Amino acid sequence: MSDRKVFELSDELIGQLAKLLQLSILTGTNVVDHFRLLRVETEEGRLALTPEYKEYFENSLNSMLKEAEQLQEEMQTTIVQA
């Protein structure tokens, strides 16, 4: 008998992997770096995102969006002044 454990990926985790791939394409960053930050736990025989990781990702995404909005405002101000 084998003592190995087999897990499936939760739909949420699969969706997160897709988001990370999209994020890496949009930002020009390495998707492997994003994957390394993933944190998962077992949930009913499936690997699922930890609550801490979900909070981290949401905060990171919000931070990036705020930075993008600030850059857009700066660019519009620069164009108006020119």
Backbone as CSV, one residue per row, in Angstrom:
resi,resn,N_x,N_y,N_z,CA_x,CA_y,CA_z,C_x,C_y,C_z
1,MET,0.818,-1.182,0.000,0.000,0.000,0.000,0.866,1.252,0.000
2,SER,0.330,2.264,-0.600,1.047,3.525,-0.682,0.490,4.519,0.336
3,ASP,1.382,5.262,0.963,0.966,6.268,1.936,0.821,7.649,1.295
4,ARG,0.932,7.710,0.004,0.869,9.019,-0.647,-0.557,9.570,-0.619
5,LYS,-0.632,10.888,-0.563,-1.927,11.563,-0.571,-2.089,12.247,-1.921
6,VAL,-3.272,12.143,-2.453,-3.581,12.762,-3.740,-4.636,13.828,-3.508
7,PHE,-4.401,15.010,-4.051,-5.332,16.118,-3.889,-5.754,16.649,-5.246
8,GLU,-6.943,17.186,-5.303,-7.410,17.918,-6.480,-7.223,19.402,-6.202
9,LEU,-7.220,20.196,-7.256,-7.171,21.642,-7.093,-8.598,22.159,-7.011
10,SER,-8.861,23.050,-6.076,-10.192,23.645,-5.984,-10.403,24.572,-7.173
11,ASP,-11.657,24.815,-7.498,-11.968,25.736,-8.590,-11.405,27.126,-8.308
12,GLU,-11.453,27.517,-7.038,-10.911,28.815,-6.646,-9.409,28.894,-6.919
13,LEU,-8.679,27.826,-6.616,-7.241,27.797,-6.863,-6.949,27.831,-8.359
14,ILE,-7.706,27.087,-9.127,-7.523,27.096,-10.579,-7.769,28.504,-11.124
15,GLY,-8.814,29.150,-10.638,-9.095,30.527,-11.055,-7.979,31.477,-10.674
16,GLN,-7.407,31.273,-9.487,-6.304,32.129,-9.042,-5.075,31.947,-9.917
17,LEU,-4.802,30.723,-10.314,-3.668,30.477,-11.217,-3.865,31.232,-12.530
18,ALA,-5.093,31.241,-13.038,-5.389,31.977,-14.270,-5.182,33.479,-14.054
19,LYS,-5.656,34.001,-12.906,-5.477,35.424,-12.596,-3.999,35.782,-12.531
20,LEU,-3.201,34.905,-11.908,-1.778,35.184,-11.791,-1.088,35.185,-13.147
21,LEU,-1.507,34.304,-14.021,-0.957,34.297,-15.382,-1.315,35.595,-16.100
22,GLN,-2.568,36.019,-15.988,-2.988,37.273,-16.602,-2.233,38.455,-16.013
23,LEU,-2.080,38.458,-14.700,-1.363,39.540,-14.032,0.080,39.625,-14.515
24,SER,0.714,38.484,-14.668,2.109,38.494,-15.115,2.228,38.999,-16.548
25,ILE,1.246,38.681,-17.376,1.265,39.177,-18.759,1.058,40.693,-18.777
26,LEU,0.088,41.176,-17.995,-0.211,42.610,-17.973,0.917,43.445,-17.385
27,THR,1.588,42.913,-16.381,2.635,43.683,-15.701,4.039,43.375,-16.208
28,GLY,4.165,42.353,-17.035,5.488,41.982,-17.536,6.354,41.335,-16.476
29,THR,5.717,40.709,-15.500,6.459,40.047,-14.426,6.472,38.538,-14.651
30,ASN,7.351,37.876,-13.950,7.505,36.433,-14.099,6.406,35.707,-13.316
31,VAL,5.630,34.893,-13.993,4.522,34.182,-13.350,5.023,33.242,-12.259
32,VAL,6.216,32.733,-12.395,6.777,31.830,-11.391,6.894,32.544,-10.044
33,ASP,7.279,33.811,-10.065,7.374,34.573,-8.823,6.009,34.686,-8.152
34,HIS,4.975,34.889,-8.948,3.616,34.957,-8.406,3.190,33.601,-7.833
35,PHE,3.517,32.533,-8.538,3.160,31.193,-8.063,3.849,30.876,-6.735
36,ARG,5.080,31.350,-6.575,5.821,31.081,-5.336,5.160,31.715,-4.117
37,LEU,4.399,32.768,-4.330,3.740,33.446,-3.225,2.428,32.775,-2.822
38,LEU,1.919,31.883,-3.660,0.673,31.183,-3.350,0.787,30.410,-2.050
39,ARG,-0.272,30.426,-1.278,-0.359,29.631,-0.056,-1.670,28.863,-0.101
40,VAL,-1.568,27.546,0.062,-2.750,26.697,-0.019,-2.849,25.812,1.213
41,GLU,-4.051,25.307,1.430,-4.312,24.367,2.500,-5.287,23.321,1.978
42,THR,-5.389,22.225,2.683,-6.338,21.197,2.252,-7.718,21.529,2.796
43,GLU,-8.678,21.321,1.933,-10.068,21.588,2.283,-10.924,20.536,1.593
44,GLU,-11.407,19.587,2.351,-12.229,18.500,1.822,-11.532,17.750,0.678
45,GLY,-10.257,17.449,0.880,-9.493,16.695,-0.105,-9.013,17.493,-1.304
46,ARG,-9.179,18.804,-1.247,-8.735,19.669,-2.342,-7.784,20.721,-1.799
47,LEU,-6.911,21.189,-2.660,-6.039,22.293,-2.288,-6.784,23.591,-2.558
48,ALA,-6.850,24.429,-1.546,-7.584,25.688,-1.641,-6.711,26.820,-1.112
49,LEU,-7.011,28.034,-1.517,-6.264,29.199,-1.064,-6.486,29.419,0.426
50,THR,-5.438,29.834,1.124,-5.597,30.166,2.539,-6.252,31.547,2.652
51,PRO,-6.958,31.790,3.736,-7.547,33.122,3.944,-6.480,34.226,3.965
52,GLU,-5.313,33.921,4.532,-4.234,34.912,4.585,-3.747,35.271,3.184
53,TYR,-3.636,34.257,2.320,-3.197,34.538,0.949,-4.238,35.366,0.219
54,LYS,-5.515,35.043,0.401,-6.584,35.806,-0.256,-6.507,37.272,0.141
55,GLU,-6.295,37.527,1.426,-6.188,38.907,1.911,-4.950,39.589,1.328
56,TYR,-3.824,38.870,1.321,-2.591,39.410,0.741,-2.794,39.786,-0.726
57,PHE,-3.402,38.884,-1.489,-3.576,39.137,-2.923,-4.511,40.315,-3.156
58,GLU,-5.606,40.359,-2.417,-6.563,41.461,-2.556,-5.896,42.796,-2.240
59,ASN,-5.111,42.837,-1.161,-4.395,44.069,-0.797,-3.384,44.459,-1.865
60,SER,-2.666,43.489,-2.398,-1.676,43.767,-3.444,-2.346,44.304,-4.701
61,LEU,-3.449,43.684,-5.066,-4.177,44.117,-6.263,-4.719,45.529,-6.077
62,ASN,-5.299,45.806,-4.911,-5.811,47.156,-4.638,-4.688,48.185,-4.671
63,SER,-3.547,47.829,-4.149,-2.396,48.726,-4.159,-1.950,49.028,-5.594
64,MET,-1.903,47.991,-6.426,-1.523,48.190,-7.826,-2.530,49.063,-8.562
65,LEU,-3.815,48.860,-8.282,-4.853,49.664,-8.931,-4.757,51.128,-8.514
66,LYS,-4.500,51.388,-7.235,-4.336,52.764,-6.766,-3.138,53.418,-7.438
67,GLU,-2.051,52.664,-7.546,-0.852,53.195,-8.194,-1.124,53.496,-9.667
68,ALA,-1.858,52.626,-10.338,-2.197,52.843,-11.742,-3.075,54.082,-11.905
69,GLU,-4.032,54.272,-10.987,-4.890,55.457,-11.038,-4.076,56.734,-10.832
70,GLN,-3.131,56.695,-9.895,-2.284,57.857,-9.648,-1.435,58.185,-10.870
71,LEU,-0.878,57.153,-11.499,-0.081,57.379,-12.705,-0.925,57.959,-13.827
72,GLN,-2.152,57.473,-13.949,-3.051,57.985,-14.986,-3.369,59.456,-14.732
73,GLU,-3.643,59.804,-13.467,-3.920,61.201,-13.130,-2.710,62.084,-13.418
74,GLU,-1.521,61.595,-13.079,-0.296,62.362,-13.344,-0.098,62.563,-14.840
75,MET,-0.379,61.532,-15.617,-0.220,61.647,-17.068,-1.223,62.645,-17.638
76,GLN,-2.457,62.627,-17.144,-3.467,63.569,-17.629,-3.095,65.000,-17.255
77,THR,-2.571,65.188,-16.048,-2.141,66.506,-15.610,-0.987,66.998,-16.478
78,THR,-0.057,66.123,-16.799,1.080,66.481,-17.630,0.623,66.864,-19.033
79,ILE,-0.337,66.132,-19.581,-0.850,66.426,-20.920,-1.565,67.758,-20.936
80,VAL,-2.354,68.054,-19.915,-3.093,69.309,-19.842,-2.134,70.482,-19.728
81,GLN,-1.052,70.313,-18.977,-0.080,71.390,-18.782,0.751,71.628,-20.036
82,ALA,0.875,70.644,-20.899,1.738,70.772,-22.085,1.133,71.607,-23.150
